[in-house]
Each structure stands twice: as structure tokens, then as C-alpha cells.
Amino acid sequence: MDEIEFPKINKTALSIASSFEEADKLDREYWHSCTPYERLAYMELLRRINYGTAATARLQRVLEIIERE
């Protein structure tokens, strides 16, 4: 996946919400209807869009050590 492939827009799947609460509900229903693989693939697409081809093959782990007093 070196080149970003933008998904095609399915205009028949679009819906109009009359409030932010309704839009949140529709978003939740949509993502719950997707398989875990589809959700992960979309997350990877968003990561590639944001970071481009310089995105690493793995997600980076961050370790922070704190001292308790």
C-alpha cells in the first residue's frame, strides 16, 4: 500500500441527520455494522492519509517513565 487509494463514495449510503446527536447515532450504527477488518482497514487508510508514505509499517509504541514522590 505504497500509494494512497481513496475509497469510492457510495452516494446511496449517505444520510442526512437533523442534529449532532442523530449524526452520532448514525455514525455509531454504521461502524458497528462494519467488520473489525473493515474498521482496521479504514483506520490504516486514515493513518496513511495523515502521515503519507513515510508512515511506518507498524504503529509506534511510546513508553514514558514517571517517578512517584
C-alpha positions as CSV (number, residue, x, y, z in Angstrom):
1,M,0.0,0.0,0.0
2,D,2.6,2.5,-1.1
3,E,0.2,4.7,-2.8
4,I,-2.9,6.0,-1.0
5,E,-6.0,4.6,-2.6
6,F,-9.0,6.8,-1.7
7,P,-12.3,4.8,-1.4
8,K,-15.1,5.5,-3.8
9,I,-18.1,7.3,-2.4
10,N,-21.3,5.4,-2.4
11,K,-23.8,8.2,-2.6
12,T,-26.7,5.8,-2.0
13,A,-25.3,5.2,1.5
14,L,-25.3,8.8,2.6
15,S,-27.9,10.0,5.1
16,I,-28.8,13.4,6.4
17,A,-29.2,14.0,10.2
18,S,-31.2,16.8,11.7
19,S,-29.0,17.1,14.9
20,F,-25.5,16.2,16.1
21,E,-26.9,13.6,18.4
22,E,-28.7,11.9,15.5
23,A,-25.5,12.1,13.4
24,D,-23.5,10.5,16.2
25,K,-26.1,7.7,16.5
26,L,-25.9,7.1,12.7
27,D,-22.1,7.0,12.8
28,R,-22.1,4.5,15.7
29,E,-24.6,2.3,13.9
30,Y,-22.6,2.4,10.7
31,W,-19.3,1.5,12.4
32,H,-21.0,-1.3,14.4
33,S,-22.3,-2.8,11.2
34,C,-18.7,-3.0,9.7
35,T,-16.5,-6.0,10.4
36,P,-13.4,-5.5,12.5
37,Y,-11.3,-5.9,9.4
38,E,-13.1,-3.1,7.6
39,R,-12.7,-0.8,10.6
40,L,-9.0,-1.6,10.8
41,A,-8.5,-1.1,7.1
42,Y,-10.2,2.4,7.3
43,M,-8.0,3.3,10.3
44,E,-4.9,2.4,8.3
45,L,-6.2,4.5,5.3
46,L,-6.6,7.5,7.7
47,R,-3.1,6.9,9.1
48,R,-1.7,6.8,5.5
49,I,-3.6,10.0,4.6
50,N,-2.2,11.8,7.6
51,Y,1.4,10.6,7.5
52,G,1.8,9.8,3.8
53,T,4.2,7.2,2.5
54,A,6.5,8.0,5.4
55,A,4.2,6.1,7.7
56,T,5.9,3.1,9.3
57,A,4.7,-0.4,8.8
58,R,3.8,-0.6,12.5
59,L,2.2,1.7,15.0
60,Q,4.8,3.2,17.2
61,R,4.8,2.4,20.9
62,V,5.5,5.2,23.4
63,L,7.0,4.4,26.8
64,E,7.1,7.1,29.4
65,I,8.7,6.5,32.9
66,I,7.5,8.7,35.7
67,E,8.8,9.0,39.3
68,R,6.4,8.8,42.2
69,E,7.0,11.0,45.1
